């Protein structure tokens, strides 16, 4: 495979909401998909870190075919 080739990934969009119990997030629903809200998180920093972790997992899954190790 081309390990040094340029690779671009379009990543999922997320929706974040503030409720009385804290911050919640979900992948933005499209075409009548059912959204699965995750939370509560205590701060905006916490919820954005969780979104970053989700994006990292997604990149890892997509990049696996290019890893030869």
N, CA, C and O atoms as a CHARMM CRD file, in Angstrom:
* protein
*
  276
    1    1 UNK  N      0.84100  -1.19600   0.00000 PROA 1      0.00000
    2    1 UNK  CA     0.00000   0.00000   0.00000 PROA 1      0.00000
    3    1 UNK  C      0.88400   1.25700   0.00000 PROA 1      0.00000
    4    1 UNK  O      2.09700   1.18400   0.19700 PROA 1      0.00000
    5    2 UNK  N      0.25400   2.37900  -0.22200 PROA 2      0.00000
    6    2 UNK  CA     0.95900   3.65700  -0.27000 PROA 2      0.00000
    7    2 UNK  C      0.97200   4.29400   1.11900 PROA 2      0.00000
    8    2 UNK  O      0.07400   5.06400   1.45900 PROA 2      0.00000
    9    3 UNK  N      1.98000   3.97700   1.91200 PROA 3      0.00000
   10    3 UNK  CA     2.00300   4.47300   3.28500 PROA 3      0.00000
   11    3 UNK  C      2.30400   5.96100   3.36800 PROA 3      0.00000
   12    3 UNK  O      1.88200   6.62300   4.31600 PROA 3      0.00000
   13    4 UNK  N      3.02200   6.49500   2.39300 PROA 4      0.00000
   14    4 UNK  CA     3.37600   7.92500   2.43100 PROA 4      0.00000
   15    4 UNK  C      2.47600   8.78000   1.56000 PROA 4      0.00000
   16    4 UNK  O      2.72500   9.97500   1.40100 PROA 4      0.00000
   17    5 UNK  N      1.44400   8.19200   0.99800 PROA 5      0.00000
   18    5 UNK  CA     0.53400   8.95000   0.13100 PROA 5      0.00000
   19    5 UNK  C     -0.32900   9.89800   0.96000 PROA 5      0.00000
   20    5 UNK  O     -0.61400   9.64100   2.13000 PROA 5      0.00000
   21    6 UNK  N     -0.73000  10.97700   0.34400 PROA 6      0.00000
   22    6 UNK  CA    -1.60700  11.94400   1.00900 PROA 6      0.00000
   23    6 UNK  C     -3.00300  11.33700   1.14700 PROA 6      0.00000
   24    6 UNK  O     -3.55800  10.81400   0.18000 PROA 6      0.00000
   25    7 UNK  N     -3.56100  11.41000   2.35000 PROA 7      0.00000
   26    7 UNK  CA    -4.90000  10.86500   2.59600 PROA 7      0.00000
   27    7 UNK  C     -5.73200  11.93200   3.29600 PROA 7      0.00000
   28    7 UNK  O     -5.27100  12.55600   4.25200 PROA 7      0.00000
   29    8 UNK  N     -6.95400  12.14300   2.82100 PROA 8      0.00000
   30    8 UNK  CA    -7.88300  13.09600   3.41900 PROA 8      0.00000
   31    8 UNK  C     -9.11500  12.34900   3.89400 PROA 8      0.00000
   32    8 UNK  O     -9.56700  11.41000   3.23900 PROA 8      0.00000
   33    9 UNK  N     -9.65600  12.75800   5.02300 PROA 9      0.00000
   34    9 UNK  CA   -10.84000  12.11600   5.57800 PROA 9      0.00000
   35    9 UNK  C    -11.88700  13.16800   5.90700 PROA 9      0.00000
   36    9 UNK  O    -11.60100  14.13000   6.61900 PROA 9      0.00000
   37   10 UNK  N    -13.08800  12.99000   5.39700 PROA 10     0.00000
   38   10 UNK  CA   -14.21300  13.84300   5.77200 PROA 10     0.00000
   39   10 UNK  C    -14.79800  13.22700   7.03900 PROA 10     0.00000
   40   10 UNK  O    -15.19500  12.06200   7.04100 PROA 10     0.00000
   41   11 UNK  N    -14.84900  13.99800   8.10000 PROA 11     0.00000
   42   11 UNK  CA   -15.27900  13.47700   9.39300 PROA 11     0.00000
   43   11 UNK  C    -16.71700  13.87600   9.70200 PROA 11     0.00000
   44   11 UNK  O    -17.25400  14.83500   9.14900 PROA 11     0.00000
   45   12 UNK  N    -17.31400  13.11000  10.59600 PROA 12     0.00000
   46   12 UNK  CA   -18.71200  13.32200  10.96500 PROA 12     0.00000
   47   12 UNK  C    -18.90300  14.67400  11.66900 PROA 12     0.00000
   48   12 UNK  O    -17.99200  15.20000  12.30900 PROA 12     0.00000
   49   13 UNK  N    -20.08400  15.19700  11.53100 PROA 13     0.00000
   50   13 UNK  CA   -20.45900  16.42400  12.23100 PROA 13     0.00000
   51   13 UNK  C    -21.13700  16.04200  13.54000 PROA 13     0.00000
   52   13 UNK  O    -21.79100  15.00200  13.62700 PROA 13     0.00000
   53   14 UNK  N    -20.98400  16.86700  14.53600 PROA 14     0.00000
   54   14 UNK  CA   -21.58100  16.60700  15.83400 PROA 14     0.00000
   55   14 UNK  C    -22.48000  17.75600  16.25700 PROA 14     0.00000
   56   14 UNK  O    -22.25600  18.90800  15.88500 PROA 14     0.00000
   57   15 UNK  N    -23.49300  17.43000  17.03400 PROA 15     0.00000
   58   15 UNK  CA   -24.38500  18.41200  17.63500 PROA 15     0.00000
   59   15 UNK  C    -24.16600  18.36600  19.13700 PROA 15     0.00000
   60   15 UNK  O    -24.14200  17.29300  19.74000 PROA 15     0.00000
   61   16 UNK  N    -24.00600  19.54500  19.73900 PROA 16     0.00000
   62   16 UNK  CA   -23.77500  19.64500  21.18500 PROA 16     0.00000
   63   16 UNK  C    -24.92700  20.41700  21.79500 PROA 16     0.00000
   64   16 UNK  O    -25.38700  21.41200  21.23600 PROA 16     0.00000
   65   17 UNK  N    -25.39400  19.94900  22.95500 PROA 17     0.00000
   66   17 UNK  CA   -26.48900  20.63600  23.63600 PROA 17     0.00000
   67   17 UNK  C    -26.22700  20.78200  25.11700 PROA 17     0.00000
   68   17 UNK  O    -25.58800  19.93300  25.73900 PROA 17     0.00000
   69   18 UNK  N    -26.73000  21.87500  25.67700 PROA 18     0.00000
   70   18 UNK  CA   -26.61800  22.12600  27.11600 PROA 18     0.00000
   71   18 UNK  C    -27.97100  21.88200  27.74600 PROA 18     0.00000
   72   18 UNK  O    -28.97100  22.45500  27.31300 PROA 18     0.00000
   73   19 UNK  N    -28.01700  21.03500  28.76600 PROA 19     0.00000
   74   19 UNK  CA   -29.24200  20.72500  29.50200 PROA 19     0.00000
   75   19 UNK  C    -28.99000  21.00300  30.98000 PROA 19     0.00000
   76   19 UNK  O    -27.85200  21.25000  31.37900 PROA 19     0.00000
   77   20 UNK  N    -30.03500  20.96500  31.78700 PROA 20     0.00000
   78   20 UNK  CA   -29.83300  21.23600  33.21600 PROA 20     0.00000
   79   20 UNK  C    -28.82200  20.30500  33.89900 PROA 20     0.00000
   80   20 UNK  O    -28.16700  20.70700  34.86100 PROA 20     0.00000
   81   21 UNK  N    -28.69100  19.06300  33.40800 PROA 21     0.00000
   82   21 UNK  CA   -27.74800  18.12000  34.02400 PROA 21     0.00000
   83   21 UNK  C    -26.32800  18.24300  33.48800 PROA 21     0.00000
   84   21 UNK  O    -25.40700  17.67000  34.06900 PROA 21     0.00000
   85   22 UNK  N    -26.12700  18.97400  32.39500 PROA 22     0.00000
   86   22 UNK  CA   -24.78500  19.13600  31.83500 PROA 22     0.00000
   87   22 UNK  C    -24.79400  19.17200  30.32600 PROA 22     0.00000
   88   22 UNK  O    -25.82900  19.41000  29.70300 PROA 22     0.00000
   89   23 UNK  N    -23.62800  18.93300  29.73700 PROA 23     0.00000
   90   23 UNK  CA   -23.43600  18.97000  28.28800 PROA 23     0.00000
   91   23 UNK  C    -23.64700  17.58600  27.70400 PROA 23     0.00000
   92   23 UNK  O    -23.25000  16.58700  28.30400 PROA 23     0.00000
   93   24 UNK  N    -24.27500  17.52300  26.52500 PROA 24     0.00000
   94   24 UNK  CA   -24.52800  16.28000  25.80700 PROA 24     0.00000
   95   24 UNK  C    -24.11700  16.47300  24.35500 PROA 24     0.00000
   96   24 UNK  O    -24.11700  17.59500  23.84900 PROA 24     0.00000
   97   25 UNK  N    -23.76000  15.35900  23.67400 PROA 25     0.00000
   98   25 UNK  CA   -23.45200  15.44700  22.24900 PROA 25     0.00000
   99   25 UNK  C    -23.94500  14.20800  21.52000 PROA 25     0.00000
  100   25 UNK  O    -24.18200  13.15900  22.11900 PROA 25     0.00000
  101   26 UNK  N    -24.09200  14.36200  20.20700 PROA 26     0.00000
  102   26 UNK  CA   -24.48500  13.27300  19.32700 PROA 26     0.00000
  103   26 UNK  C    -23.96000  13.56200  17.94000 PROA 26     0.00000
  104   26 UNK  O    -23.66300  14.71100  17.61200 PROA 26     0.00000
  105   27 UNK  N    -23.84100  12.51900  17.11300 PROA 27     0.00000
  106   27 UNK  CA   -23.55300  12.76200  15.70500 PROA 27     0.00000
  107   27 UNK  C    -24.78700  13.40700  15.10500 PROA 27     0.00000
  108   27 UNK  O    -25.90800  13.01100  15.42300 PROA 27     0.00000
  109   28 UNK  N    -24.60000  14.38400  14.25100 PROA 28     0.00000
  110   28 UNK  CA   -25.72000  15.08200  13.64600 PROA 28     0.00000
  111   28 UNK  C    -26.53100  14.11000  12.79500 PROA 28     0.00000
  112   28 UNK  O    -25.99500  13.47200  11.88800 PROA 28     0.00000
  113   29 UNK  N    -27.81800  14.00000  13.09100 PROA 29     0.00000
  114   29 UNK  CA   -28.70000  13.05500  12.40500 PROA 29     0.00000
  115   29 UNK  C    -29.05500  13.57300  11.01600 PROA 29     0.00000
  116   29 UNK  O    -29.26900  14.76900  10.81500 PROA 29     0.00000
  117   30 UNK  N    -29.11000  12.65800  10.07900 PROA 30     0.00000
  118   30 UNK  CA   -29.50900  12.99200   8.70900 PROA 30     0.00000
  119   30 UNK  C    -30.44700  11.91200   8.20600 PROA 30     0.00000
  120   30 UNK  O    -30.34500  10.74900   8.59900 PROA 30     0.00000
  121   31 UNK  N    -31.35100  12.30200   7.34600 PROA 31     0.00000
  122   31 UNK  CA   -32.27500  11.36000   6.71100 PROA 31     0.00000
  123   31 UNK  C    -33.05100  10.54900   7.75200 PROA 31     0.00000
  124   31 UNK  O    -33.17000   9.33000   7.63000 PROA 31     0.00000
  125   32 UNK  N    -33.57000  11.21800   8.76200 PROA 32     0.00000
  126   32 UNK  CA   -34.37900  10.61200   9.81400 PROA 32     0.00000
  127   32 UNK  C    -33.63000   9.56900  10.63700 PROA 32     0.00000
  128   32 UNK  O    -34.25100   8.66300  11.19300 PROA 32     0.00000
  129   33 UNK  N    -32.29500   9.68400  10.72300 PROA 33     0.00000
  130   33 UNK  CA   -31.53700   8.80100  11.61300 PROA 33     0.00000
  131   33 UNK  C    -31.90800   9.11700  13.04800 PROA 33     0.00000
  132   33 UNK  O    -32.21500  10.26200  13.38000 PROA 33     0.00000
  133   34 UNK  N    -31.87900   8.11300  13.88700 PROA 34     0.00000
  134   34 UNK  CA   -32.14600   8.33500  15.31100 PROA 34     0.00000
  135   34 UNK  C    -30.83500   8.75200  15.98000 PROA 34     0.00000
  136   34 UNK  O    -29.83000   8.04700  15.89200 PROA 34     0.00000
  137   35 UNK  N    -30.85900   9.88600  16.63700 PROA 35     0.00000
  138   35 UNK  CA   -29.64800  10.36100  17.29800 PROA 35     0.00000
  139   35 UNK  C    -29.50200   9.69700  18.66100 PROA 35     0.00000
  140   35 UNK  O    -30.48600   9.47800  19.36600 PROA 35     0.00000
  141   36 UNK  N    -28.27200   9.38200  19.01900 PROA 36     0.00000
  142   36 UNK  CA   -27.95900   8.78100  20.31200 PROA 36     0.00000
  143   36 UNK  C    -27.14000   9.78900  21.11800 PROA 36     0.00000
  144   36 UNK  O    -25.94200   9.95300  20.89100 PROA 36     0.00000
  145   37 UNK  N    -27.78900  10.44800  22.04300 PROA 37     0.00000
  146   37 UNK  CA   -27.13100  11.47200  22.85000 PROA 37     0.00000
  147   37 UNK  C    -26.24300  10.82300  23.89100 PROA 37     0.00000
  148   37 UNK  O    -26.62000   9.82900  24.51100 PROA 37     0.00000
  149   38 UNK  N    -25.05300  11.39300  24.08200 PROA 38     0.00000
  150   38 UNK  CA   -24.11900  10.91800  25.09900 PROA 38     0.00000
  151   38 UNK  C    -23.85600  12.04100  26.08300 PROA 38     0.00000
  152   38 UNK  O    -23.73200  13.20400  25.69900 PROA 38     0.00000
  153   39 UNK  N    -23.77600  11.68900  27.33000 PROA 39     0.00000
  154   39 UNK  CA   -23.53600  12.68500  28.37200 PROA 39     0.00000
  155   39 UNK  C    -24.19000  12.24500  29.65400 PROA 39     0.00000
  156   39 UNK  O    -24.68700  11.12000  29.71200 PROA 39     0.00000
  157   40 UNK  N    -24.22000  13.02400  30.63500 PROA 40     0.00000
  158   40 UNK  CA   -23.80400  14.43100  30.72500 PROA 40     0.00000
  159   40 UNK  C    -22.30800  14.59100  30.98700 PROA 40     0.00000
  160   40 UNK  O    -21.66500  13.73800  31.60000 PROA 40     0.00000
  161   41 UNK  N    -21.78100  15.70600  30.50300 PROA 41     0.00000
  162   41 UNK  CA   -20.40100  16.10300  30.75700 PROA 41     0.00000
  163   41 UNK  C    -20.43700  17.42600  31.51200 PROA 41     0.00000
  164   41 UNK  O    -21.31200  18.26100  31.28600 PROA 41     0.00000
  165   42 UNK  N    -19.48600  17.59900  32.39900 PROA 42     0.00000
  166   42 UNK  CA   -19.53900  18.73500  33.32100 PROA 42     0.00000
  167   42 UNK  C    -19.18700  20.07200  32.68900 PROA 42     0.00000
  168   42 UNK  O    -19.61400  21.11600  33.18100 PROA 42     0.00000
  169   43 UNK  N    -18.41900  20.05800  31.60900 PROA 43     0.00000
  170   43 UNK  CA   -17.99000  21.32600  31.02500 PROA 43     0.00000
  171   43 UNK  C    -17.91700  21.22200  29.50200 PROA 43     0.00000
  172   43 UNK  O    -17.97200  20.13500  28.92700 PROA 43     0.00000
  173   44 UNK  N    -17.79300  22.37100  28.88200 PROA 44     0.00000
  174   44 UNK  CA   -17.64400  22.41600  27.43300 PROA 44     0.00000
  175   44 UNK  C    -16.33000  21.74300  27.02500 PROA 44     0.00000
  176   44 UNK  O    -16.26900  21.08200  25.98800 PROA 44     0.00000
  177   45 UNK  N    -15.28800  21.90700  27.83000 PROA 45     0.00000
  178   45 UNK  CA   -14.00600  21.26900  27.54100 PROA 45     0.00000
  179   45 UNK  C    -14.14100  19.74500  27.55500 PROA 45     0.00000
  180   45 UNK  O    -13.57300  19.06700  26.69800 PROA 45     0.00000
  181   46 UNK  N    -14.87600  19.21200  28.50400 PROA 46     0.00000
  182   46 UNK  CA   -15.05800  17.75900  28.59200 PROA 46     0.00000
  183   46 UNK  C    -15.79000  17.20800  27.38100 PROA 46     0.00000
  184   46 UNK  O    -15.39100  16.18400  26.82600 PROA 46     0.00000
  185   47 UNK  N    -16.85100  17.87500  26.96900 PROA 47     0.00000
  186   47 UNK  CA   -17.62600  17.37400  25.83200 PROA 47     0.00000
  187   47 UNK  C    -16.81300  17.48200  24.54000 PROA 47     0.00000
  188   47 UNK  O    -16.91000  16.59700  23.69000 PROA 47     0.00000
  189   48 UNK  N    -16.02300  18.52700  24.36900 PROA 48     0.00000
  190   48 UNK  CA   -15.22200  18.64400  23.15200 PROA 48     0.00000
  191   48 UNK  C    -14.08600  17.62000  23.13700 PROA 48     0.00000
  192   48 UNK  O    -13.70500  17.15300  22.06400 PROA 48     0.00000
  193   49 UNK  N    -13.54200  17.26400  24.29000 PROA 49     0.00000
  194   49 UNK  CA   -12.53300  16.20700  24.34600 PROA 49     0.00000
  195   49 UNK  C    -13.12600  14.85600  23.95000 PROA 49     0.00000
  196   49 UNK  O    -12.46600  14.06300  23.28100 PROA 49     0.00000
  197   50 UNK  N    -14.35100  14.59400  24.35400 PROA 50     0.00000
  198   50 UNK  CA   -15.00800  13.34200  23.97100 PROA 50     0.00000
  199   50 UNK  C    -15.26900  13.30300  22.46400 PROA 50     0.00000
  200   50 UNK  O    -15.12700  12.25300  21.83900 PROA 50     0.00000
  201   51 UNK  N    -15.64400  14.42800  21.88600 PROA 51     0.00000
  202   51 UNK  CA   -15.83400  14.49200  20.43600 PROA 51     0.00000
  203   51 UNK  C    -14.49600  14.24400  19.73500 PROA 51     0.00000
  204   51 UNK  O    -14.45300  13.54100  18.72500 PROA 51     0.00000
  205   52 UNK  N    -13.41500  14.80500  20.25200 PROA 52     0.00000
  206   52 UNK  CA   -12.08800  14.58700  19.67200 PROA 52     0.00000
  207   52 UNK  C    -11.71300  13.10800  19.72200 PROA 52     0.00000
  208   52 UNK  O    -11.12400  12.58900  18.77300 PROA 52     0.00000
  209   53 UNK  N    -12.04300  12.43400  20.80300 PROA 53     0.00000
  210   53 UNK  CA   -11.76600  10.99500  20.90400 PROA 53     0.00000
  211   53 UNK  C    -12.56000  10.20600  19.87100 PROA 53     0.00000
  212   53 UNK  O    -12.04200   9.26200  19.27500 PROA 53     0.00000
  213   54 UNK  N    -13.81500  10.58900  19.65900 PROA 54     0.00000
  214   54 UNK  CA   -14.63800   9.91600  18.65200 PROA 54     0.00000
  215   54 UNK  C    -14.04900  10.12000  17.25400 PROA 54     0.00000
  216   54 UNK  O    -14.01400   9.18400  16.45500 PROA 54     0.00000
  217   55 UNK  N    -13.59200  11.32600  16.95900 PROA 55     0.00000
  218   55 UNK  CA   -12.99300  11.60500  15.65800 PROA 55     0.00000
  219   55 UNK  C    -11.68900  10.81800  15.47200 PROA 55     0.00000
  220   55 UNK  O    -11.40500  10.33500  14.37600 PROA 55     0.00000
  221   56 UNK  N    -10.90700  10.69200  16.53600 PROA 56     0.00000
  222   56 UNK  CA    -9.66700   9.91400  16.47700 PROA 56     0.00000
  223   56 UNK  C     -9.95700   8.45900  16.15000 PROA 56     0.00000
  224   56 UNK  O     -9.25400   7.85500  15.34000 PROA 56     0.00000
  225   57 UNK  N    -10.98700   7.88600  16.77300 PROA 57     0.00000
  226   57 UNK  CA   -11.37300   6.49500  16.48400 PROA 57     0.00000
  227   57 UNK  C    -11.76600   6.33400  15.02000 PROA 57     0.00000
  228   57 UNK  O    -11.39200   5.35800  14.36800 PROA 57     0.00000
  229   58 UNK  N    -12.52300   7.30000  14.51300 PROA 58     0.00000
  230   58 UNK  CA   -12.98000   7.23600  13.12700 PROA 58     0.00000
  231   58 UNK  C    -11.80500   7.29100  12.15000 PROA 58     0.00000
  232   58 UNK  O    -11.77700   6.54300  11.17300 PROA 58     0.00000
  233   59 UNK  N    -10.84500   8.16400  12.40600 PROA 59     0.00000
  234   59 UNK  CA    -9.66000   8.24400  11.55600 PROA 59     0.00000
  235   59 UNK  C     -8.87800   6.93600  11.62800 PROA 59     0.00000
  236   59 UNK  O     -8.40900   6.43800  10.60500 PROA 59     0.00000
  237   60 UNK  N     -8.73900   6.38600  12.81200 PROA 60     0.00000
  238   60 UNK  CA    -8.02200   5.12300  12.97800 PROA 60     0.00000
  239   60 UNK  C     -8.64800   3.99400  12.17900 PROA 60     0.00000
  240   60 UNK  O     -7.94200   3.20500  11.55100 PROA 60     0.00000
  241   61 UNK  N     -9.97900   3.91500  12.20300 PROA 61     0.00000
  242   61 UNK  CA   -10.67100   2.87200  11.43400 PROA 61     0.00000
  243   61 UNK  C    -10.43700   3.04000   9.93400 PROA 61     0.00000
  244   61 UNK  O    -10.20500   2.06100   9.22400 PROA 61     0.00000
  245   62 UNK  N    -10.49700   4.26000   9.46500 PROA 62     0.00000
  246   62 UNK  CA   -10.33900   4.50700   8.02600 PROA 62     0.00000
  247   62 UNK  C     -8.90000   4.34100   7.56800 PROA 62     0.00000
  248   62 UNK  O     -8.66200   3.97300   6.41800 PROA 62     0.00000
  249   63 UNK  N     -7.94000   4.60300   8.43800 PROA 63     0.00000
  250   63 UNK  CA    -6.53300   4.55400   8.06400 PROA 63     0.00000
  251   63 UNK  C     -5.93400   3.15500   8.19800 PROA 63     0.00000
  252   63 UNK  O     -4.82600   2.91900   7.71800 PROA 63     0.00000
  253   64 UNK  N     -6.63600   2.22900   8.83500 PROA 64     0.00000
  254   64 UNK  CA    -6.11300   0.87600   9.05700 PROA 64     0.00000
  255   64 UNK  C     -5.65500   0.17600   7.78000 PROA 64     0.00000
  256   64 UNK  O     -4.60300  -0.46200   7.80500 PROA 64     0.00000
  257   65 UNK  N     -6.37700   0.25700   6.67400 PROA 65     0.00000
  258   65 UNK  CA    -5.90000  -0.43700   5.46200 PROA 65     0.00000
  259   65 UNK  C     -4.53600   0.06100   4.95700 PROA 65     0.00000
  260   65 UNK  O     -3.87300  -0.64800   4.19800 PROA 65     0.00000
  261   66 UNK  N     -4.11200   1.24600   5.35700 PROA 66     0.00000
  262   66 UNK  CA    -2.85700   1.80300   4.89200 PROA 66     0.00000
  263   66 UNK  C     -1.67700   1.44200   5.79300 PROA 66     0.00000
  264   66 UNK  O     -0.52900   1.70200   5.43400 PROA 66     0.00000
  265   67 UNK  N     -1.94100   0.85000   6.95200 PROA 67     0.00000
  266   67 UNK  CA    -0.88900   0.47200   7.88200 PROA 67     0.00000
  267   67 UNK  C     -0.38200  -0.92400   7.52200 PROA 67     0.00000
  268   67 UNK  O     -1.15800  -1.87800   7.47000 PROA 67     0.00000
  269   68 UNK  N      0.90300  -1.03700   7.28000 PROA 68     0.00000
  270   68 UNK  CA     1.47600  -2.32000   6.88700 PROA 68     0.00000
  271   68 UNK  C      1.99700  -3.11100   8.07500 PROA 68     0.00000
  272   68 UNK  O      2.31600  -4.29200   7.92900 PROA 68     0.00000
  273   69 UNK  N      2.08900  -2.51000   9.21500 PROA 69     0.00000
  274   69 UNK  CA     2.66700  -3.17700  10.38500 PROA 69     0.00000
  275   69 UNK  C      1.71800  -4.16200  11.01100 PROA 69     0.00000
  276   69 UNK  O      2.06000  -4.80300  12.00400 PROA 69     0.00000
